[in-house]
Amino acid sequence: KEWLSKGHGEYREIPSERDFFQEVKESKNVVCHFYRDTTFRCQIMDKHLTVLAKKHIETKFLKLNAEKSPFLCERLRIKVIPTLALVKDGKTQDYVVGFTDLGNTDDFTTETLEWRLGCADIINYR
């Protein structure tokens, strides 16, 4: 219940960089997708993250428009879109950059992404 009250269990967009800091402060595990509207691969990532957000309520799943977040993108050194920032206890621990870790293909499975997030210990994966 506590997780759900903090926005876990759904994949949602946060409006600004300022919101990012508040969101990561209140949850132990956060996956944040830095995306751009015009990038097709971001829509592919959205589809998988929507599924995983419902399955792994122990982790908060967010998305943030990279074009509206220049400060954060620079600070986190985000140069490739899509990039997932994997945040644990308020600190960025790992990144999934593009689809390189996911088989370098547009038709990777949700399970492949789930496995990758499990490797980073950001979700409970067995």
DRENDO-1510 file (C-alpha; in Angstrom, 1 decimal, always signed):
<recs>
REC; n; res; u; v; w
REC; 1; LYS; +0.0; +0.0; +0.0 .
REC; 2; GLU; +2.8; +2.4; +0.9 .
REC; 3; TRP; +4.4; +1.8; -2.5 .
REC; 4; LEU; +1.2; +2.4; -4.4 .
REC; 5; SER; +0.6; +5.6; -2.5 .
REC; 6; LYS; +4.1; +6.8; -3.8 .
REC; 7; GLY; +3.2; +6.1; -7.4 .
REC; 8; HIS; +4.5; +2.6; -7.7 .
REC; 9; GLY; +2.6; +0.0; -9.9 .
REC; 10; GLU; +2.2; +2.4; -12.8 .
REC; 11; TYR; +4.5; +3.9; -15.5 .
REC; 12; ARG; +4.0; +7.6; -15.6 .
REC; 13; GLU; +5.6; +10.8; -16.9 .
REC; 14; ILE; +6.9; +13.4; -14.5 .
REC; 15; PRO; +6.6; +17.0; -15.7 .
REC; 16; SER; +10.0; +18.5; -14.8 .
REC; 17; GLU; +13.5; +18.0; -13.6 .
REC; 18; ARG; +12.6; +19.3; -10.2 .
REC; 19; ASP; +10.0; +16.5; -9.8 .
REC; 20; PHE; +12.7; +14.0; -10.5 .
REC; 21; PHE; +14.6; +14.7; -7.3 .
REC; 22; GLN; +11.4; +14.5; -5.2 .
REC; 23; GLU; +10.4; +11.2; -6.8 .
REC; 24; VAL; +13.7; +9.5; -6.3 .
REC; 25; LYS; +14.0; +10.7; -2.7 .
REC; 26; GLU; +10.8; +9.0; -1.7 .
REC; 27; SER; +11.4; +5.5; -3.2 .
REC; 28; LYS; +14.3; +3.1; -2.8 .
REC; 29; ASN; +14.3; +1.8; -6.4 .
REC; 30; VAL; +13.5; +4.0; -9.4 .
REC; 31; VAL; +13.7; +3.4; -13.1 .
REC; 32; CYS; +13.6; +6.6; -15.1 .
REC; 33; HIS; +13.3; +6.6; -18.9 .
REC; 34; PHE; +14.8; +9.6; -20.5 .
REC; 35; TYR; +12.9; +9.9; -23.8 .
REC; 36; ARG; +12.1; +12.1; -26.8 .
REC; 37; ASP; +8.7; +12.3; -28.5 .
REC; 38; THR; +10.3; +12.0; -32.0 .
REC; 39; THR; +12.3; +8.8; -31.2 .
REC; 40; PHE; +10.6; +5.6; -32.3 .
REC; 41; ARG; +12.7; +3.5; -29.9 .
REC; 42; CYS; +11.3; +5.4; -26.9 .
REC; 43; GLN; +7.8; +4.1; -27.8 .
REC; 44; ILE; +9.2; +0.5; -27.8 .
REC; 45; MET; +10.7; +1.1; -24.4 .
REC; 46; ASP; +7.4; +2.6; -23.1 .
REC; 47; LYS; +5.5; -0.5; -24.1 .
REC; 48; HIS; +7.9; -2.8; -22.0 .
REC; 49; LEU; +8.1; -0.4; -19.0 .
REC; 50; THR; +4.3; -0.2; -18.8 .
REC; 51; VAL; +4.2; -4.0; -18.4 .
REC; 52; LEU; +7.0; -4.1; -15.9 .
REC; 53; ALA; +5.7; -1.3; -13.8 .
REC; 54; LYS; +2.5; -3.3; -13.0 .
REC; 55; LYS; +4.5; -6.5; -12.3 .
REC; 56; HIS; +7.2; -5.0; -10.1 .
REC; 57; ILE; +5.5; -2.6; -7.7 .
REC; 58; GLU; +8.7; -2.7; -5.5 .
REC; 59; THR; +10.2; -0.2; -8.1 .
REC; 60; LYS; +8.9; +3.1; -9.3 .
REC; 61; PHE; +8.8; +3.5; -13.1 .
REC; 62; LEU; +9.0; +7.1; -14.5 .
REC; 63; LYS; +9.6; +8.8; -17.8 .
REC; 64; LEU; +11.1; +12.3; -18.3 .
REC; 65; ASN; +11.3; +14.2; -21.6 .
REC; 66; ALA; +15.1; +14.7; -22.2 .
REC; 67; GLU; +14.5; +17.8; -24.3 .
REC; 68; LYS; +12.9; +19.5; -21.3 .
REC; 69; SER; +15.6; +18.3; -18.9 .
REC; 70; PRO; +18.9; +19.7; -20.1 .
REC; 71; PHE; +20.4; +20.1; -16.6 .
REC; 72; LEU; +19.6; +16.5; -15.6 .
REC; 73; CYS; +20.8; +15.0; -18.9 .
REC; 74; GLU; +24.1; +16.8; -18.5 .
REC; 75; ARG; +24.5; +15.9; -14.9 .
REC; 76; LEU; +23.7; +12.2; -15.5 .
REC; 77; ARG; +25.7; +12.3; -18.8 .
REC; 78; ILE; +22.8; +11.1; -20.9 .
REC; 79; LYS; +23.7; +11.3; -24.6 .
REC; 80; VAL; +21.7; +8.4; -26.1 .
REC; 81; ILE; +17.9; +8.3; -26.3 .
REC; 82; PRO; +16.3; +6.1; -24.9 .
REC; 83; THR; +18.4; +5.8; -21.7 .
REC; 84; LEU; +17.1; +4.3; -18.5 .
REC; 85; ALA; +18.6; +5.7; -15.3 .
REC; 86; LEU; +18.5; +3.1; -12.5 .
REC; 87; VAL; +18.4; +4.9; -9.2 .
REC; 88; LYS; +18.8; +3.2; -5.9 .
REC; 89; ASP; +18.6; +5.0; -2.6 .
REC; 90; GLY; +18.7; +8.4; -4.4 .
REC; 91; LYS; +21.9; +7.6; -6.3 .
REC; 92; THR; +22.1; +6.7; -10.0 .
REC; 93; GLN; +23.7; +3.2; -9.9 .
REC; 94; ASP; +23.5; +2.1; -13.5 .
REC; 95; TYR; +22.1; +2.9; -17.0 .
REC; 96; VAL; +20.5; +1.0; -19.8 .
REC; 97; VAL; +21.7; +3.0; -22.8 .
REC; 98; GLY; +19.8; +2.5; -26.0 .
REC; 99; PHE; +19.2; -1.2; -26.9 .
REC; 100; THR; +22.8; -2.4; -26.7 .
REC; 101; ASP; +22.2; -4.5; -23.5 .
REC; 102; LEU; +18.9; -5.8; -24.9 .
REC; 103; GLY; +20.3; -7.7; -27.9 .
REC; 104; ASN; +20.7; -4.6; -30.1 .
REC; 105; THR; +17.4; -5.2; -31.7 .
REC; 106; ASP; +14.0; -3.3; -31.7 .
REC; 107; ASP; +12.1; -6.5; -31.1 .
REC; 108; PHE; +13.6; -7.5; -27.7 .
REC; 109; THR; +11.2; -9.1; -25.3 .
REC; 110; THR; +9.9; -7.6; -22.0 .
REC; 111; GLU; +11.6; -10.5; -20.3 .
REC; 112; THR; +15.0; -9.4; -21.7 .
REC; 113; LEU; +14.5; -5.9; -20.2 .
REC; 114; GLU; +13.3; -7.4; -17.0 .
REC; 115; TRP; +16.5; -9.6; -16.8 .
REC; 116; ARG; +18.7; -6.5; -17.4 .
REC; 117; LEU; +16.9; -4.6; -14.6 .
REC; 118; GLY; +17.3; -7.6; -12.4 .
REC; 119; CYS; +21.0; -7.7; -13.1 .
REC; 120; ALA; +21.2; -4.2; -11.8 .
REC; 121; ASP; +19.2; -5.2; -8.7 .
REC; 122; ILE; +16.7; -2.5; -9.3 .
REC; 123; ILE; +13.8; -5.0; -9.4 .
REC; 124; ASN; +13.3; -8.3; -7.6 .
REC; 125; TYR; +14.0; -10.7; -10.5 .
REC; 126; ARG; +14.2; -14.5; -10.2 .
</recs>
